[in-house]
Amino acid sequence: MIVALLNLGYFFVEFVMARRLGSVSLFADSVDFLEDAAINFMVFFALVWSARTRARVGHVLAVIIVVPAVATLWTAIVKIANPTPPEVLPLTLTALGALAINLVCAGLLVRHRGAQNSLVRGAWLAARNDSFANLLVLAAALVTLGWYSGWPDIVAGLIIGALNADAAVKVWKLASLERLAAR
């Protein structure tokens, strides 16, 4: 529940900054924070459900995980038409705050990284991917300092979207295995 509330809280911070800065990478990460909040709320409540129900919810979770990837792709397409770079300092500070939140969440979930439960594994993958995503946003900010372009932000956003899509596939496969085992 703590991880869910931390993610929900920082979603609002990052979403506002993404809109203010016009940043694809922050937008991708903010939507990912919202997705992580949903995942962790689902995990919190679903752990008392039957294995079969958890497997079904695991499939729903996989679909929820892919939503930020689709939203990011759309945002990147729009941004490609006008690839102005975001302001580097606010982008960096927002990404550092996100990294701090994600490292705390990953620390709380690290003991579940090898879980064979799709929901718990999905929560861990989301926290891990988010820390990588924050490092990508910071790298995009650094590159933008030397190369004043919106492209580093766009590329970072697309990589974040690909990380989400990969996590969705992993959770889907694990939920499918759980569903077969629950029969």
N, C-alpha and C positions, 0 to 999 in steps of 0.2 A: 504494500500500500504506500509505503514511503517513496519507493521508486516511481510509482504512478503519479503521486502528487508533485514530486520534483519535476517530472517531465511535463506535466500539465502546466505548472507555473512558468517554466522557462519557455514553453511554447509561445505564450503571450508576449514575453519579452522579445524573443527572436523574430516572431512574425511581424511585430510592429517595426523592428529595425530593418527587416528585409524589405518591407513595403517602403519605408522611409528612404532606404539606400538604393532600392531597385536592384537588389542582389539576388541572383539565381541560387547561389550556393547557400546563402542564409535562408532563402525561401524553402529550398529543399530540406535543409536541416530543421527548420521550424515545423514544417508539416510532419517531419519524422518524429519530432518531439510529441506532437499530438498523437501520432500512431503509436508511439511507445507508451504514452499514458493509457491509451485504449487497451493495448496488449497487457499491460501490467494490471489494470483493473480486471480484465478478463481472467488473467491467471489467478489473481487473488480470490475471485469468486468460484472459478471453475475447478479448483483443486479438490473441492468436496463432491464433485459430480462423478458419475460413473465413467469408466474408461471409454466406453462407446460415445458418450456425450462429449467428453473431453476431446476425443478424436475428431468429432464433427466440428467442435469449436476450433480445433487446430486448423481445419480447412478454412474456416471463416477468417481466422487469424492470418493465414497466408495471403488471402485476398486483401485484408486490411494493410498488410505490409507492402503490397505492390502499389497501393494507391499513391503514396508519395513519389514513387518512381514515375508514374504516369503524370502526376501534377508537375513534377520537375521537368519532364520532357516538354510539356506544354509551355511552361514558363521560359525554358531555354529557347524554344522556337520563337516565342514573342521577343525575347531579348536579343536574339541574333539579328533581328531587323534593325535594332538600335543598340549596338554593343558598348554603351557607355560604361566606364568602370565605376564601381561603388567607391565611396570615400573609404580610404584605407584604415584610418584610425578607428572610426566607429565599427567597421567590419571586424577589425582585429580584436577590439575590446569585447564585442558581442560573441565572437568565436571563442575567446578565452573563457568567458563566463559559461558558455555552453560546454566547453571541454571540462571545466571544473565540475559541473553538474553531472556530466556523463561519466567521469571518472569515479565519482561517488556512487552513482548507480551501478556501474560495472563492478566496483568493489563489493557492493551489497549482493550482487548476483553471481560473482565469479565461482562460487562453490557449485553452481548449477550448470556450468559450461558443458559438461559431459552428459547432462540429463537425457534420458531416452523419452521423456515426455515432451511432445511437440510444443505445448504452451510454455513450459518452463524454458525449454531450449530456445524458443522464439524470443522470450524476454532477454535471455543472455545475449543472443545474436544481435538483437536490436541495440543493447547497451554497448556491445563491442564495436559494432559498425558505426555508432554515433561518435565514439571517440576518434575513430579513423576519419570520419567525416569532418569533425572539427579541425583535425590536423590539415586536412585538404583545404578547408576555408582559410586557415592561417597561411598555408603555402600560396594560395591564390592571392591573398593580400600582399605577401612578400613579393611575389612576381609582379604584381600590379605597381609596386613602388618603382621597379626598374623598367617596366614596360607598361606605359599608361594605356591600358586597353581593357575592355570588358571581357575579353576572351578567357583569361585565367579563371574568372568567376564562373563563366558559363561552363567551361570544361570541368571545374571542380563540382559544380552542381550536377552535371551529367554523370560523373563518377559516383557521386553520392546516390543518385538514382539507380545506377547499376548495382551498387552494394545492396540496396533495398530489394531489388529484383532477385538477386542471388539468395538473400535470406528468405524471401518468400518461397522460392523453389525448395530450399532445404526444409523449411517448416512443412510445406505441402507433402513432400515425400515422407517425412517422419509421421505426420498425421495419417497418411494413407497406410503406413505400416501398422500404426496403432489401431486403426479401424479394422484392418484384417485380423489382427491379434485379438480384438475384442469380440469377434463373431463367435 
